[in-house]
Amino acid sequence: MSKKLKIGIVGTGNIFKTAHLEPLINHEEVEIVALCDINKPKADKIAAEHNIPYVYEKYEDMLKEQDLDIVDICTPNLFHSKVAVAALQAGMHVFCEKPDAVSPEEAQKMADAAAESGKLLMVMRNNRFSPAAQYLKHYIDEGHTGEIYTGRCGWIRRRGIPGKGGWFTTKELSGGGPLIDLGVHFIDLAVWLMGNPRPVAVTGAVYTKFANNELSDSIHSSFGEKQAEGTFDVEDLATGFIRFENGSTLQIEFSWASNVGEEMNFVELRGTKAGASIKRGELQIYTETAGQLTDLTPVFKGKSALSNHGRHLVHFIDCVQGRAEPINTPLQGVDMIKILSAIYESAETGKEVRL
């Protein structure tokens, strides 16, 4: 077995408890030695449940006092870059929840710190690890779709605003609403499947229409901590259009709340030989065989014990241990935040933004 890796966690809220804790605590090459949260009693409770020896209120103290191999960041978005840069400069590998940062400048600071330190920086891109996405990526790379020239993606909810009044809906802490919360997931998946073309221009619009609506029909609204008299200064729906250097394009739509039939996440791609869609994790391919239009539905047998989040965390450990090459890079993260930031700028100015 490879070296046992010591990990410190910064941020012990819902995303850590539901998506990070189990894959890490059960990994035979990982030891969680420290937790850090500004709400220390919350971290104390988790530490007691899982025999984690050290708990901190300030991440600076944890970085100074613990000889860590890895720092896993699960804080509100505003703090991703600050904690990541500090950990990288302290000589630690970093895994961070999405989004990479709240601005392109902060994302670039993270990428620069990773390059200067020689340590691995990886940001959560869990949707790349679904069976459907993995299969489709191989299908595309084998040339079956031909040239992918356009697509669309989105995640739309009827009523699913997370942590209303808390950090999710406070722009200073989150960087924005569903565009930065959900857009990272499926814009990334679409762009990755398209071969990571470089974005050159975007157009976008954002809307806030449900800030005073208390209805909920989505499990995802349970994320974050609601505050009855809190802030709601972000959008609840965003639409946009992205152009890439190779001439391909991508339409996007992301909402926490809108009057639609049901919650749906999707990626659709159009290629010269075949098109494909992933909706709610189900893959369909649209092509031609033997002179006929043909729909293909791959069947994935067996269910992994790991979630998509867990598979990405395991991949990160494999990369740190030298067994794998990173599936995503810090510079891809910089491009992602540039796209999101430019969509917000376009929404404000009413004009296309060149990247």
C-alpha positions as CSV (number, residue, x, y, z in Angstrom):
1,M,0.0,0.0,0.0
2,S,1.2,3.6,-0.7
3,K,1.9,6.1,1.9
4,K,-1.0,6.9,4.3
5,L,-2.1,10.5,3.6
6,K,-3.0,12.9,6.4
7,I,-5.9,15.1,5.5
8,G,-7.3,18.2,7.2
9,I,-10.8,19.5,6.4
10,V,-11.8,23.1,6.3
11,G,-15.6,23.5,6.5
12,T,-17.8,20.8,8.0
13,G,-21.2,21.7,6.6
14,N,-23.7,19.7,4.5
15,I,-21.5,19.1,1.5
16,F,-18.7,17.7,3.6
17,K,-21.0,15.5,5.6
18,T,-23.0,14.2,2.7
19,A,-20.4,13.9,-0.1
20,H,-16.8,14.0,1.3
21,L,-16.8,12.4,4.7
22,E,-17.7,8.8,3.8
23,P,-15.4,8.4,0.8
24,L,-12.4,9.8,2.8
25,I,-13.1,8.1,6.1
26,N,-13.4,4.7,4.3
27,H,-10.3,5.1,2.1
28,E,-7.5,2.8,3.3
29,E,-4.8,5.3,2.3
30,V,-6.4,8.3,4.0
31,E,-6.4,9.5,7.6
32,I,-8.5,12.5,8.5
33,V,-6.5,14.0,11.3
34,A,-8.1,17.5,11.7
35,L,-11.3,19.4,11.2
36,C,-11.7,23.1,11.0
37,D,-14.9,25.2,11.1
38,I,-15.8,28.7,12.4
39,N,-18.7,26.9,14.1
40,K,-16.3,24.8,16.2
41,P,-19.0,22.8,18.2
42,K,-20.3,21.5,14.8
43,A,-16.8,20.2,14.0
44,D,-16.4,18.9,17.5
45,K,-19.5,16.7,17.1
46,I,-18.2,15.2,13.9
47,A,-14.8,14.6,15.3
48,A,-16.2,12.8,18.3
49,E,-18.4,10.6,16.1
50,H,-15.4,9.6,13.9
51,N,-12.5,9.7,16.3
52,I,-10.8,12.6,14.5
53,P,-8.2,13.9,17.0
54,Y,-7.9,17.6,16.2
55,V,-10.4,20.4,15.8
56,Y,-9.7,24.0,14.9
57,E,-11.7,27.2,14.6
58,K,-9.1,28.9,12.4
59,Y,-7.6,27.2,9.3
60,E,-4.4,29.2,9.8
61,D,-3.8,27.4,13.1
62,M,-4.5,24.0,11.5
63,L,-2.0,24.6,8.6
64,K,0.6,25.8,11.1
65,E,0.3,23.0,13.7
66,Q,-0.5,20.0,11.5
67,D,1.8,18.1,9.2
68,L,-0.8,17.6,6.5
69,D,-0.5,16.0,3.0
70,I,-3.9,17.3,1.8
71,V,-6.4,20.0,2.7
72,D,-10.0,19.5,1.6
73,I,-12.0,22.7,1.4
74,C,-15.7,22.6,1.9
75,T,-16.4,26.3,2.9
76,P,-18.7,28.9,1.4
77,N,-17.4,30.0,-2.1
78,L,-15.8,33.2,-1.0
79,F,-13.2,31.4,1.1
80,H,-12.1,28.8,-1.5
81,S,-9.2,30.7,-3.0
82,K,-7.9,32.2,0.3
83,V,-7.7,28.7,2.0
84,A,-6.4,27.0,-1.1
85,V,-3.6,29.5,-1.7
86,A,-2.5,29.3,2.0
87,A,-2.5,25.5,2.0
88,L,-0.6,25.3,-1.3
89,Q,2.0,27.8,0.0
90,A,2.3,25.6,3.1
91,G,3.3,22.7,0.9
92,M,0.0,20.8,0.9
93,H,-2.1,19.3,-1.9
94,V,-5.6,20.8,-2.2
95,F,-8.9,19.4,-3.1
96,C,-11.7,22.0,-3.2
97,E,-15.5,22.0,-3.6
98,K,-16.8,23.8,-6.6
99,P,-16.9,26.5,-7.7
100,D,-13.2,27.2,-8.0
101,A,-13.5,30.8,-6.8
102,V,-15.9,33.8,-6.9
103,S,-13.8,35.7,-9.5
104,P,-11.4,34.9,-12.3
105,E,-8.7,36.8,-10.4
106,E,-9.1,34.5,-7.4
107,A,-9.1,31.4,-9.5
108,Q,-5.9,32.5,-11.2
109,K,-4.3,33.0,-7.8
110,M,-5.1,29.4,-7.0
111,A,-3.7,28.2,-10.3
112,D,-0.5,30.2,-9.8
113,A,0.0,29.0,-6.2
114,A,-0.4,25.4,-7.4
115,A,2.1,25.9,-10.2
116,E,4.6,27.6,-7.9
117,S,4.3,25.0,-5.1
118,G,4.4,22.0,-7.4
119,K,1.4,20.6,-5.4
120,L,-1.8,19.2,-6.8
121,L,-4.8,21.5,-6.9
122,M,-8.1,19.9,-8.0
123,V,-11.7,21.3,-7.8
124,M,-14.8,19.1,-7.6
125,R,-16.1,18.1,-11.0
126,N,-18.2,15.1,-9.9
127,N,-20.4,14.9,-12.9
128,R,-17.4,13.8,-15.1
129,F,-17.4,10.6,-13.0
130,S,-21.0,9.4,-13.7
131,P,-21.1,6.1,-15.7
132,A,-23.0,7.9,-18.5
133,A,-20.4,10.7,-18.8
134,Q,-17.5,8.3,-18.7
135,Y,-19.0,6.1,-21.4
136,L,-19.9,9.1,-23.6
137,K,-16.4,10.6,-23.3
138,H,-14.9,7.3,-24.6
139,Y,-17.6,7.2,-27.3
140,I,-16.7,10.7,-28.4
141,D,-12.9,10.2,-28.2
142,E,-13.2,7.1,-30.4
143,G,-14.7,9.3,-33.1
144,H,-18.3,8.0,-33.1
145,T,-19.9,11.5,-32.8
146,G,-17.8,13.2,-35.4
147,E,-17.4,17.0,-34.9
148,I,-19.3,18.3,-32.0
149,Y,-20.4,21.7,-33.1
150,T,-23.1,22.8,-30.7
151,G,-24.9,21.8,-27.5
152,R,-27.0,22.9,-24.6
153,C,-27.0,22.2,-20.9
154,G,-28.8,23.2,-17.7
155,W,-30.2,22.4,-14.3
156,I,-33.6,23.8,-13.8
157,R,-35.7,23.5,-10.6
158,R,-39.3,24.3,-10.0
159,R,-38.7,25.4,-6.4
160,G,-35.3,24.5,-4.9
161,I,-33.5,27.6,-3.4
162,P,-30.8,26.3,-1.1
163,G,-30.3,27.9,2.3
164,K,-32.5,30.9,1.6
165,G,-31.2,34.0,3.4
166,G,-27.9,32.3,4.2
167,W,-24.6,32.2,2.4
168,F,-26.0,30.6,-0.8
169,T,-28.2,33.6,-1.5
170,T,-25.7,36.3,-0.3
171,K,-23.6,37.4,-3.3
172,E,-20.6,38.5,-1.2
173,L,-20.2,34.9,0.1
174,S,-21.4,32.9,-2.9
175,G,-20.4,34.9,-5.9
176,G,-23.9,34.5,-7.4
177,G,-27.0,32.2,-7.6
178,P,-27.7,29.1,-9.6
179,L,-25.3,30.1,-12.4
180,I,-22.3,29.7,-10.1
181,D,-23.9,27.0,-7.9
182,L,-25.2,24.7,-10.6
183,G,-23.6,26.1,-13.8
184,V,-20.2,24.8,-12.8
185,H,-21.5,21.3,-12.9
186,F,-23.0,21.1,-16.3
187,I,-21.1,23.7,-18.3
188,D,-18.0,21.9,-17.2
189,L,-19.4,18.5,-18.2
190,A,-20.5,19.8,-21.6
191,V,-17.2,21.6,-22.3
192,W,-15.2,18.5,-21.2
193,L,-17.2,16.3,-23.5
194,M,-16.6,18.8,-26.3
195,G,-12.9,18.5,-25.8
196,N,-12.2,21.6,-23.7
197,P,-12.4,24.2,-26.4
198,R,-11.3,27.7,-25.3
199,P,-14.2,30.1,-24.6
200,V,-14.0,33.4,-26.5
201,A,-17.3,35.2,-25.9
202,V,-20.5,34.9,-23.9
203,T,-23.9,36.5,-23.8
204,G,-26.2,36.2,-20.8
205,A,-29.2,37.3,-18.8
206,V,-30.2,36.8,-15.1
207,Y,-33.5,37.1,-13.3
208,T,-34.6,37.3,-9.6
209,K,-38.3,36.5,-9.4
210,F,-38.7,34.1,-6.5
211,A,-36.9,35.8,-3.6
212,N,-40.2,36.1,-1.7
213,N,-41.5,32.6,-2.4
214,E,-41.3,30.1,0.4
215,L,-42.5,27.0,-1.5
216,S,-40.0,24.1,-2.0
217,D,-40.2,20.8,-3.9
218,S,-36.5,19.9,-4.2
219,I,-34.3,18.0,-1.8
220,H,-31.5,20.4,-2.8
221,S,-33.3,23.3,-0.9
222,S,-32.1,21.6,2.3
223,F,-28.5,22.6,1.6
224,G,-27.2,25.6,3.5
225,E,-28.8,27.1,6.6
226,K,-31.9,29.2,6.0
227,Q,-32.2,32.6,7.7
228,A,-35.6,34.1,7.9
229,E,-34.4,37.7,7.7
230,G,-31.3,37.0,5.7
231,T,-30.0,38.3,2.4
232,F,-31.2,37.4,-1.1
233,D,-29.2,39.5,-3.6
234,V,-28.4,36.9,-6.3
235,E,-30.3,35.6,-9.3
236,D,-32.7,32.6,-9.2
237,L,-32.4,32.0,-13.0
238,A,-29.7,32.5,-15.6
239,T,-29.5,31.9,-19.3
240,G,-26.7,32.3,-21.7
241,F,-24.8,31.5,-24.8
242,I,-21.1,30.6,-25.1
243,R,-18.9,30.8,-28.2
244,F,-15.6,28.8,-28.4
245,E,-12.4,29.4,-30.4
246,N,-13.1,26.4,-32.7
247,G,-16.5,27.7,-33.7
248,S,-18.6,25.5,-31.5
249,T,-21.3,27.0,-29.2
250,L,-23.2,26.1,-26.0
251,Q,-26.6,27.3,-24.7
252,I,-27.1,27.3,-21.0
253,E,-30.0,27.6,-18.5
254,F,-29.8,27.3,-14.7
255,S,-32.4,28.0,-12.1
256,W,-33.2,27.5,-8.5
257,A,-36.8,28.4,-9.1
258,S,-39.0,28.8,-12.2
259,N,-42.4,27.6,-13.3
260,V,-41.4,24.4,-15.1
261,G,-42.9,20.9,-15.0
262,E,-40.2,19.3,-13.0
263,E,-36.6,19.5,-11.9
264,M,-34.2,18.5,-14.6
265,N,-30.5,18.5,-15.3
266,F,-29.1,17.8,-18.7
267,V,-26.4,18.0,-21.3
268,E,-27.2,17.7,-25.0
269,L,-24.5,17.6,-27.7
270,R,-24.9,17.7,-31.5
271,G,-22.2,16.0,-33.6
272,T,-21.9,15.4,-37.4
273,K,-22.1,11.6,-36.9
274,A,-24.1,11.3,-33.7
275,G,-25.7,13.4,-31.0
276,A,-26.2,12.5,-27.3
277,S,-28.1,13.6,-24.2
278,I,-27.6,12.9,-20.6
279,K,-30.7,13.7,-18.6
280,R,-31.0,12.8,-14.9
281,G,-27.9,10.6,-15.4
282,E,-29.5,8.6,-18.3
283,L,-27.6,8.5,-21.6
284,Q,-29.1,8.3,-25.0
285,I,-27.2,8.5,-28.4
286,Y,-28.8,9.5,-31.6
287,T,-27.1,8.3,-34.8
288,E,-27.6,6.4,-38.1
289,T,-26.8,2.7,-38.7
290,A,-27.6,0.5,-41.8
291,G,-29.3,3.4,-43.5
292,Q,-31.7,4.1,-40.6
293,L,-32.0,6.6,-37.8
294,T,-31.0,4.8,-34.6
295,D,-31.3,5.6,-30.9
296,L,-28.9,3.8,-28.6
297,T,-29.3,3.4,-24.9
298,P,-26.2,2.0,-23.2
299,V,-26.9,-0.3,-20.2
300,F,-24.6,0.1,-17.2
301,K,-24.7,-3.0,-15.0
302,G,-24.2,-2.9,-11.3
303,K,-24.1,0.1,-9.0
304,S,-21.0,1.5,-7.6
305,A,-20.7,1.9,-3.8
306,L,-19.3,5.3,-4.4
307,S,-21.1,8.4,-5.4
308,N,-19.8,10.6,-8.3
309,H,-18.3,12.9,-5.6
310,G,-16.7,9.9,-4.0
311,R,-15.2,8.7,-7.3
312,H,-13.7,12.1,-7.9
313,L,-12.1,12.1,-4.4
314,V,-10.7,8.6,-5.0
315,H,-9.3,9.9,-8.3
316,F,-7.7,12.8,-6.5
317,I,-6.0,10.4,-4.0
318,D,-4.8,8.3,-7.0
319,C,-3.3,11.4,-8.5
320,V,-1.5,12.4,-5.3
321,Q,-0.2,8.8,-5.0
322,G,1.1,9.0,-8.6
323,R,-1.2,6.3,-10.1
324,A,-3.3,8.6,-12.3
325,E,-3.2,11.9,-14.3
326,P,-5.6,14.6,-13.2
327,I,-8.9,14.6,-15.1
328,N,-9.2,18.4,-14.6
329,T,-6.7,21.2,-14.2
330,P,-6.5,24.5,-12.4
331,L,-6.5,26.4,-15.8
332,Q,-9.7,24.7,-16.8
333,G,-11.1,26.1,-13.6
334,V,-9.9,29.6,-14.5
335,D,-11.7,29.4,-17.8
336,M,-14.9,28.2,-16.0
337,I,-14.9,31.2,-13.7
338,K,-14.2,33.5,-16.6
339,I,-17.3,32.2,-18.3
340,L,-19.5,32.6,-15.3
341,S,-18.1,36.1,-14.5
342,A,-18.6,37.2,-18.1
343,I,-22.2,36.0,-18.1
344,Y,-22.9,38.1,-15.1
345,E,-21.2,41.1,-16.8
346,S,-23.2,40.5,-20.0
347,A,-26.4,40.4,-18.0
348,E,-25.6,43.7,-16.4
349,T,-24.5,45.5,-19.6
350,G,-26.8,43.9,-22.1
351,K,-23.8,43.2,-24.4
352,E,-21.7,40.3,-25.5
353,V,-18.5,40.0,-23.5
354,R,-15.3,38.9,-25.2
355,L,-12.9,36.7,-23.1
